[in-house]
Amino acid sequence: MFVGENLDGNVQTPWIRAVISNGGGYDNVKSQIDNSPALSFLERDVALSLNEFFGLFKRFSVVLTWQGLNLGGREYNVIEG
């Protein structure tokens, strides 16, 4: 998902690209990802509003960090203050 500039507090329409596998279900796709040196997927641009996009998920959590910090999968403690 890509969202352009926030102009005067108005969020622009997102650009959403779906990556699609024809692997026949989660287990087959996971096996393909785990065992194939080169992966092949279809890509399709999808026209959805932000509400429609986030409505596709039961929960949606994203963590953004600077490139190279290697924070993925790390545990951390929240400092109350």
C-alpha positions in Angstrom: 0.0 0.0 0.0 1.2 3.5 -0.8 -0.4 6.7 0.4 0.9 10.0 -1.0 1.3 13.3 0.8 -1.2 14.3 3.5 -2.5 17.6 2.1 -4.1 19.9 4.7 -5.1 16.9 6.8 -6.8 15.0 3.9 -5.4 11.6 3.3 -5.1 10.8 -0.4 -6.5 7.7 -2.0 -4.1 4.8 -1.5 -2.5 2.8 -4.2 -2.8 -0.9 -3.3 -1.0 -3.7 -5.1 -1.9 -7.3 -4.3 0.7 -10.1 -4.6 -1.1 -13.3 -5.6 0.0 -16.9 -5.6 -1.7 -19.7 -7.4 -0.2 -22.2 -4.9 -3.5 -23.6 -3.8 -3.8 -22.5 -0.2 -1.6 -21.4 2.7 0.3 -24.6 3.2 1.3 -24.9 -0.5 2.3 -21.3 -0.7 4.3 -21.5 2.5 6.1 -24.6 1.1 6.8 -22.7 -2.1 8.3 -19.7 -0.3 10.4 -21.9 2.0 11.8 -24.2 -0.7 12.0 -22.2 -3.9 15.1 -20.1 -4.8 13.0 -18.0 -7.2 9.4 -17.1 -6.5 6.7 -16.3 -9.0 3.6 -14.3 -8.1 1.0 -12.3 -9.9 0.6 -8.6 -9.1 -2.6 -6.7 -9.4 -3.4 -3.1 -8.6 -6.6 -2.9 -6.5 -8.8 0.2 -6.2 -9.9 0.3 -2.5 -10.5 3.2 -0.1 -8.6 3.1 3.2 -11.8 1.9 5.0 -12.3 -0.9 2.4 -8.6 -1.9 2.7 -8.5 -2.0 6.5 -11.9 -3.6 6.6 -10.3 -6.7 5.0 -8.4 -7.5 8.2 -9.5 -8.6 11.6 -6.5 -6.9 13.0 -3.8 -4.8 11.3 -0.5 -3.9 13.0 2.5 -2.2 11.4 5.8 -1.1 12.8 7.9 1.4 10.9 11.6 1.8 11.6 14.6 3.2 9.9 16.3 0.9 7.5 19.2 -1.0 8.9 18.2 -1.0 12.6 17.4 -4.7 12.5 14.5 -4.4 15.0 12.3 -7.2 13.4 11.5 -10.0 15.8 13.2 -8.2 18.7 11.6 -7.9 22.2 11.4 -4.6 23.9 10.1 -3.0 27.1 7.8 0.0 27.2 9.0 2.7 29.6 6.1 4.3 31.3 6.5 8.1 31.6 
